[in-house]
Amino acid sequence: MAGVSLKCGDCGALLKSVEEAQEHAELTKHTDFSESTEAVLNLVCSTCGKPCRSKTESDLHTKRTGHTEFTDKTSETTKPISLEVPKSSNDVDMVDASTAGEPEEMVVPDVDSKLLEELESMGFSKERATRALHFSGNSSLEAAANWIVEHEDDADIDQMPLVSAKSKSEPPKPSLTPEERKAKAQELVERARKKKEEEEKRMEREREKERIRIGKELLEAKRMEEENERKRIIALRKAEKEEERRAREKIRQKLEEDKAERRRKLGLPAEDPTAPKPPPPVVEEKKSSLPIRPATKAEQMRECLRSLKQSNKDDEAKVKTAFNTLLTYIKNAATKPDEEKFRKIRLSNAAFQDRVGKLEGGIKFLELCGFEKVEGDEFLFLPRDKIDRAVLNSAGTELNSAINNPFFGVL
């Protein structure tokens, strides 16, 4: 569809002809005009006959005169606009009178075919490319591309432009030489390539920022998890110590109650807890004529285990590991006495040293069970003929008691 008006790109005004556009440009200094398919309104007041060219103008007329009825004669007055500059009166006189009444023929304007092919190869339709070249002065590829970008929202952007056949002339020669146009095209390609590279670099920076952010979040989550685990362990140890303290207090109270009960049965008055206790009397040691009963092997084993636990009371896990390791040695020796590997322990073994060898009372406990140091103190060995099941059973009983009794070694 051919254009029916000229639109000012600076203020949006619609103009009926080139003459009006020239007058508008002289008054406002606006220079950006384009062909438009939007018709100039022609609202005629039914009362006084005043024509109004816009809704705003008709509203002002109504406010001033009170006239409210208008007749829309836009379709009657709308006709294709000519983009030719009006001729002077001398030129008009020279026109042949015989052709004055003939209808004006409209044709497609001539444009540079090479530029048209380049625009079509870029994906633009022939109508859009022709229109862009015609209204951009048919000068260069860049000018045509810029015109398409600026007018891509026009309703008639994909309509073939038409000009009067009388005004059709040879297309203007490009202002650039072929070498210059080739250089310009190369410049456009290079500019597009650089723009793409900059966009890729920007996206890479954004991705790197995202990776850094995710890494920081993962490190923070790991730190919080470790902190929570540390707090949990501290709370668990605190609870265990508190439980141990309550157990000791309960034992102490039980001893006090037993002591009070014995005093009651003996008819002695209750002991005043506030009264200062007299120092214990000095008792001269008397040599007993009775022989002292030697500690049994079970008692010696119990003392070894108590000493081991007392010397490592702050690390219950290490104590428990030592007890279970000793129990494993004793059990294997008792149940598989014919297999030498269960009766021989290398003292320099790192696992043995870490679990039993370095702990106070560990090696002594095994020696009480019958193990002997052999081969230059390199091994602990339990000879097959010296296996005493009663001693091994007693050792197992003491170990089970130490493992299962929470108060073992507390007092």
C-alpha positions as CSV (number, residue, x, y, z in Angstrom):
1,M,0.0,0.0,0.0
2,A,1.3,3.4,-1.0
3,G,1.9,6.1,1.6
4,V,-0.9,8.6,2.2
5,S,1.0,11.0,4.5
6,L,4.3,12.1,5.8
7,K,5.1,11.5,9.5
8,C,7.5,13.7,11.4
9,G,9.9,11.4,13.3
10,D,10.6,14.1,15.9
11,C,7.1,15.0,17.0
12,G,4.8,12.4,15.3
13,A,2.8,15.0,13.3
14,L,1.0,13.7,10.1
15,L,1.3,15.9,7.1
16,K,-0.7,15.7,3.8
17,S,2.0,16.8,1.4
18,V,5.7,17.6,0.8
19,E,4.8,21.3,0.9
20,E,3.3,20.9,4.4
21,A,6.4,18.9,5.5
22,Q,8.7,21.8,4.2
23,E,6.6,24.3,6.1
24,H,6.7,22.2,9.3
25,A,10.5,21.8,9.0
26,E,10.9,25.6,8.6
27,L,8.8,26.3,11.7
28,T,10.1,23.5,14.0
29,K,13.6,22.7,12.5
30,H,12.6,19.1,12.4
31,T,14.3,17.1,9.6
32,D,13.2,13.4,10.1
33,F,10.2,12.7,7.8
34,S,9.1,9.3,6.6
35,E,6.3,8.0,4.4
36,S,3.3,6.6,6.3
37,T,0.1,4.7,5.5
38,E,-1.7,6.4,8.4
39,A,-4.2,8.9,6.9
40,V,-4.5,12.5,8.1
41,L,-7.9,12.9,9.8
42,N,-10.4,15.2,8.2
43,L,-13.2,15.8,10.8
44,V,-15.7,18.5,9.6
45,C,-17.9,20.2,12.2
46,S,-21.5,19.6,11.2
47,T,-22.6,23.0,12.7
48,C,-20.0,25.5,11.4
49,G,-18.1,23.4,8.8
50,K,-14.7,23.9,10.3
51,P,-12.2,21.0,9.4
52,C,-10.2,19.4,12.2
53,R,-7.1,17.3,11.4
54,S,-6.9,15.4,14.7
55,K,-9.0,14.3,17.7
56,T,-7.2,16.8,19.9
57,E,-8.1,19.7,17.5
58,S,-11.8,18.6,17.4
59,D,-11.9,18.4,21.3
60,L,-10.5,22.0,21.4
61,H,-13.1,23.2,18.9
62,T,-15.9,21.6,21.0
63,K,-14.5,23.2,24.2
64,R,-14.5,26.7,22.5
65,T,-17.7,26.6,20.6
66,G,-19.8,23.8,22.2
67,H,-20.2,22.1,18.8
68,T,-20.1,18.3,19.4
69,E,-21.0,16.7,16.0
70,F,-18.4,16.0,13.4
71,T,-18.4,14.3,10.1
72,D,-15.5,12.0,9.3
73,K,-14.4,12.7,5.6
74,T,-11.0,11.2,5.9
75,S,-11.6,8.4,3.4
76,E,-12.9,11.0,0.9
77,T,-9.8,13.1,1.0
78,T,-7.2,10.4,1.4
79,K,-5.0,9.8,-1.7
80,P,-1.4,8.5,-2.2
81,I,1.1,11.2,-1.4
82,S,3.7,12.3,-3.9
83,L,7.2,12.6,-2.6
84,E,8.3,14.9,-5.4
85,V,9.3,18.4,-4.5
86,P,6.7,20.8,-6.0
87,K,7.7,22.4,-9.3
88,S,7.9,26.1,-9.7
89,S,5.2,28.0,-11.7
90,N,7.5,28.2,-14.7
91,D,7.9,24.4,-14.8
92,V,4.1,24.0,-14.6
93,D,3.5,26.3,-17.5
94,M,5.8,24.2,-19.6
95,V,3.8,21.0,-19.1
96,D,1.8,20.0,-22.1
97,A,-1.8,20.8,-21.6
98,S,-2.9,17.6,-23.3
99,T,-1.4,15.5,-20.5
100,A,-2.7,17.5,-17.6
101,G,-5.8,15.4,-17.2
102,E,-4.2,11.9,-17.5
103,P,-4.0,9.8,-14.3
104,E,-0.6,9.6,-12.7
105,E,1.3,6.3,-13.2
106,M,3.1,4.8,-10.1
107,V,6.1,2.6,-10.5
108,V,8.8,0.9,-8.3
109,P,11.8,3.1,-7.9
110,D,15.2,2.0,-9.2
111,V,17.8,1.0,-6.6
112,D,21.3,-0.3,-6.7
113,S,21.0,-4.0,-7.7
114,K,24.3,-5.0,-5.9
115,L,23.2,-3.4,-2.6
116,L,19.8,-5.0,-3.1
117,E,21.4,-8.5,-3.5
118,E,23.5,-8.0,-0.4
119,L,20.5,-7.0,1.7
120,E,18.5,-10.0,0.4
121,S,21.5,-12.3,1.3
122,M,21.3,-10.9,4.8
123,G,17.8,-12.2,5.1
124,F,15.7,-9.1,4.3
125,S,12.7,-9.3,1.9
126,K,13.0,-7.7,-1.5
127,E,10.3,-5.2,-0.6
128,R,11.9,-4.2,2.7
129,A,15.4,-4.0,1.1
130,T,14.0,-1.9,-1.8
131,R,12.2,0.5,0.5
132,A,15.3,0.9,2.7
133,L,17.6,1.7,-0.3
134,H,15.1,4.1,-1.8
135,F,14.5,6.2,1.4
136,S,18.1,6.1,2.5
137,G,19.3,7.7,-0.7
138,N,20.5,4.5,-2.3
139,S,23.9,5.4,-0.9
140,S,25.4,2.5,1.1
141,L,24.6,-0.8,2.7
142,E,25.1,0.6,6.2
143,A,22.7,3.5,5.6
144,A,20.0,1.0,4.3
145,A,20.6,-1.3,7.3
146,N,20.3,1.7,9.7
147,W,17.0,2.8,8.0
148,I,15.6,-0.8,8.4
149,V,16.5,-0.8,12.2
150,E,14.9,2.7,12.7
151,H,11.7,1.9,10.8
152,E,11.2,-1.8,11.6
153,D,8.0,-1.0,13.4
154,D,6.4,0.8,10.5
155,A,3.2,-0.8,9.3
156,D,4.2,-0.6,5.6
157,I,7.8,-1.8,6.1
158,D,7.3,-4.8,3.9
159,Q,5.4,-3.0,1.2
160,M,7.0,-2.1,-2.1
161,P,7.5,1.7,-2.4
162,L,6.0,3.4,-5.5
163,V,6.9,6.7,-7.1
164,S,5.5,8.6,-10.0
165,A,6.6,7.3,-13.4
166,K,7.3,10.9,-14.4
167,S,9.7,11.4,-11.6
168,K,11.4,8.0,-12.2
169,S,15.0,8.5,-13.3
170,E,18.2,6.7,-13.3
171,P,19.2,5.6,-9.8
172,P,21.8,7.9,-8.2
173,K,25.3,6.7,-8.4
174,P,26.7,5.4,-5.2
175,S,28.8,7.9,-3.4
176,L,31.3,5.2,-2.6
177,T,33.6,3.4,-5.0
178,P,33.5,-0.5,-5.2
179,E,36.7,-0.6,-3.2
180,E,35.2,1.7,-0.6
181,R,32.0,-0.3,-0.5
182,K,33.9,-3.5,-0.1
183,A,36.0,-2.0,2.7
184,K,32.8,-0.7,4.3
185,A,31.2,-4.2,4.1
186,Q,34.3,-5.7,5.6
187,E,34.1,-3.1,8.4
188,L,30.5,-4.0,9.1
189,V,31.5,-7.7,9.3
190,E,34.4,-6.9,11.6
191,R,32.2,-4.8,13.8
192,A,29.7,-7.6,14.1
193,R,32.5,-10.1,14.9
194,K,33.9,-7.9,17.6
195,K,30.4,-7.4,19.0
196,K,29.9,-11.1,19.1
197,E,33.3,-11.6,20.8
198,E,32.5,-9.0,23.4
199,E,29.2,-10.7,24.1
200,E,30.9,-14.1,24.5
201,K,33.4,-12.5,26.9
202,R,30.7,-11.0,28.9
203,M,28.8,-14.3,29.1
204,E,32.1,-16.0,30.1
205,R,32.5,-13.4,32.9
206,E,29.0,-14.0,34.1
207,R,29.5,-17.8,34.1
208,E,32.8,-17.4,36.0
209,K,31.0,-15.2,38.6
210,E,28.3,-17.8,38.9
211,R,31.0,-20.6,39.4
212,I,32.7,-18.5,42.1
213,R,29.4,-17.9,43.8
214,I,28.5,-21.6,43.8
215,G,32.0,-22.5,45.1
216,K,31.7,-20.0,47.9
217,E,28.3,-21.4,48.8
218,L,29.6,-24.9,48.9
219,L,32.6,-24.0,51.1
220,E,30.3,-22.1,53.4
221,A,27.9,-25.1,53.6
222,K,30.9,-27.4,54.3
223,R,32.1,-25.1,57.0
224,M,28.7,-24.9,58.6
225,E,28.5,-28.7,58.5
226,E,31.9,-29.1,60.2
227,E,31.0,-26.5,62.8
228,N,27.7,-28.2,63.6
229,E,29.6,-31.6,63.9
230,R,32.2,-30.0,66.2
231,K,29.4,-28.5,68.4
232,R,27.6,-31.9,68.5
233,I,30.8,-33.7,69.6
234,I,31.5,-31.1,72.3
235,A,27.9,-31.4,73.5
236,L,28.2,-35.2,73.5
237,R,31.4,-35.1,75.5
238,K,30.0,-32.6,77.9
239,A,26.9,-34.8,78.4
240,E,29.2,-37.8,79.0
241,K,31.3,-35.9,81.6
242,E,28.1,-34.7,83.3
243,E,26.8,-38.3,83.4
244,E,30.1,-39.5,84.8
245,R,30.0,-36.7,87.5
246,R,26.5,-37.7,88.5
247,A,27.6,-41.3,88.7
248,R,30.4,-40.4,91.0
249,E,28.1,-38.2,93.1
250,K,25.6,-41.1,93.3
251,I,28.3,-43.5,94.5
252,R,29.5,-40.9,97.1
253,Q,26.0,-40.4,98.4
254,K,25.5,-44.2,98.5
255,L,28.7,-44.5,100.6
256,E,27.6,-41.7,102.9
257,E,24.2,-43.4,103.4
258,D,25.9,-46.8,104.1
259,K,28.2,-45.0,106.6
260,A,25.2,-43.4,108.3
261,E,23.4,-46.7,108.4
262,R,26.3,-48.4,110.1
263,R,26.5,-45.6,112.7
264,R,22.8,-46.0,113.3
265,K,23.1,-49.7,113.8
266,L,26.0,-49.2,116.2
267,G,24.0,-46.7,118.2
268,L,26.3,-43.9,117.4
269,P,25.0,-40.3,116.9
270,A,24.6,-39.1,113.3
271,E,27.7,-37.4,112.0
272,D,27.5,-33.6,111.8
273,P,28.6,-32.6,108.3
274,T,29.5,-29.1,109.5
275,A,31.8,-30.2,112.3
276,P,35.5,-30.2,111.5
277,K,36.9,-33.7,111.1
278,P,39.8,-34.6,113.3
279,P,42.9,-35.5,111.6
280,P,43.4,-39.2,111.3
281,P,45.4,-40.7,114.2
282,V,49.0,-41.7,113.5
283,V,49.1,-45.4,113.7
284,E,52.4,-47.0,114.1
285,E,52.9,-49.7,111.6
286,K,53.2,-53.0,113.2
287,K,54.8,-55.9,111.6
288,S,52.3,-58.6,111.3
289,S,53.3,-62.0,112.1
290,L,50.8,-63.3,109.6
291,P,51.9,-63.8,106.0
292,I,50.5,-61.2,103.5
293,R,48.3,-62.9,100.9
294,P,49.7,-62.2,97.4
295,A,47.3,-60.6,94.9
296,T,45.8,-63.1,92.6
297,K,46.4,-63.1,88.9
298,A,42.9,-61.9,88.2
299,E,43.4,-58.9,90.6
300,Q,46.7,-58.1,88.8
301,M,44.9,-58.2,85.5
302,R,42.1,-55.9,86.8
303,E,44.7,-53.5,88.1
304,C,46.4,-53.4,84.7
305,L,43.1,-52.6,83.0
306,R,42.3,-49.9,85.7
307,S,45.8,-48.4,85.2
308,L,45.2,-48.3,81.4
309,K,41.9,-46.6,81.8
310,Q,43.1,-44.1,84.4
311,S,46.1,-43.1,82.3
312,N,43.8,-42.4,79.3
313,K,40.6,-41.2,81.0
314,D,40.3,-38.3,78.6
315,D,40.1,-40.6,75.5
316,E,37.5,-43.2,76.1
317,A,37.6,-44.3,72.5
318,K,41.2,-45.3,72.8
319,V,40.5,-47.2,76.0
320,K,37.6,-49.1,74.5
321,T,39.8,-49.9,71.4
322,A,42.6,-51.3,73.7
323,F,40.1,-53.4,75.7
324,N,38.5,-54.9,72.5
325,T,42.0,-55.6,71.0
326,L,43.1,-57.4,74.1
327,L,39.9,-59.4,74.2
328,T,40.5,-60.4,70.6
329,Y,44.0,-61.7,71.3
330,I,42.8,-63.7,74.3
331,K,39.8,-65.1,72.5
332,N,41.9,-66.2,69.5
333,A,44.5,-67.9,71.7
334,A,41.8,-69.7,73.7
335,T,39.7,-70.9,70.7
336,K,42.5,-71.6,68.2
337,P,45.5,-72.7,70.3
338,D,47.0,-74.8,67.5
339,E,47.5,-71.9,65.2
340,E,50.8,-70.1,66.0
341,K,49.8,-66.9,64.3
342,F,47.2,-66.3,67.0
343,R,49.8,-66.8,69.7
344,K,52.6,-64.6,68.3
345,I,52.5,-60.7,68.3
346,R,55.2,-58.5,66.7
347,L,56.0,-55.7,69.2
348,S,57.1,-53.3,66.5
349,N,53.8,-53.6,64.6
350,A,52.4,-50.0,64.3
351,A,48.8,-51.1,64.8
352,F,49.7,-53.0,67.9
353,Q,51.7,-50.2,69.4
354,D,49.0,-47.6,68.7
355,R,46.2,-49.8,70.2
356,V,47.9,-51.6,73.1
357,G,51.8,-51.4,73.1
358,K,52.1,-47.7,74.0
359,L,49.4,-47.8,76.7
360,E,50.3,-48.3,80.3
361,G,49.5,-51.9,81.5
362,G,48.8,-53.3,78.0
363,I,51.8,-55.5,77.5
364,K,51.8,-56.4,81.2
365,F,48.3,-57.7,80.9
366,L,49.3,-60.0,78.0
367,E,52.3,-61.3,80.1
368,L,49.9,-62.1,82.9
369,C,48.0,-64.2,80.4
370,G,51.1,-66.2,79.6
371,F,52.7,-64.3,76.7
372,E,56.5,-64.0,76.8
373,K,59.0,-61.8,75.1
374,V,61.2,-63.8,72.7
375,E,63.7,-63.3,69.9
376,G,65.4,-60.3,71.5
377,D,62.2,-58.8,72.7
378,E,60.9,-58.6,69.2
379,F,57.8,-60.7,69.7
380,L,55.3,-61.6,72.4
381,F,54.8,-65.4,72.2
382,L,52.4,-67.8,74.0
383,P,53.9,-71.3,73.9
384,R,51.4,-74.0,73.1
385,D,52.2,-76.0,76.2
386,K,51.8,-73.0,78.5
387,I,48.3,-72.2,77.5
388,D,46.1,-72.0,80.7
389,R,42.5,-71.9,79.8
390,A,41.5,-70.9,83.3
391,V,43.8,-67.9,83.1
392,L,42.5,-67.0,79.6
393,N,38.9,-67.3,80.8
394,S,39.7,-65.1,83.8
395,A,41.3,-62.5,81.5
396,G,38.2,-62.6,79.2
397,T,35.9,-62.1,82.3
398,E,38.0,-59.1,83.5
399,L,38.0,-57.5,80.0
400,N,34.2,-58.0,79.6
401,S,33.6,-56.4,83.0
402,A,35.9,-53.4,82.1
403,I,34.1,-53.0,78.8
404,N,30.5,-53.3,80.0
405,N,30.8,-51.7,83.5
406,P,30.5,-47.8,83.1
407,F,32.0,-47.3,86.6
408,F,35.0,-49.4,86.0
409,G,38.1,-47.5,87.0
410,V,36.1,-44.4,88.0
411,L,37.0,-44.5,91.6
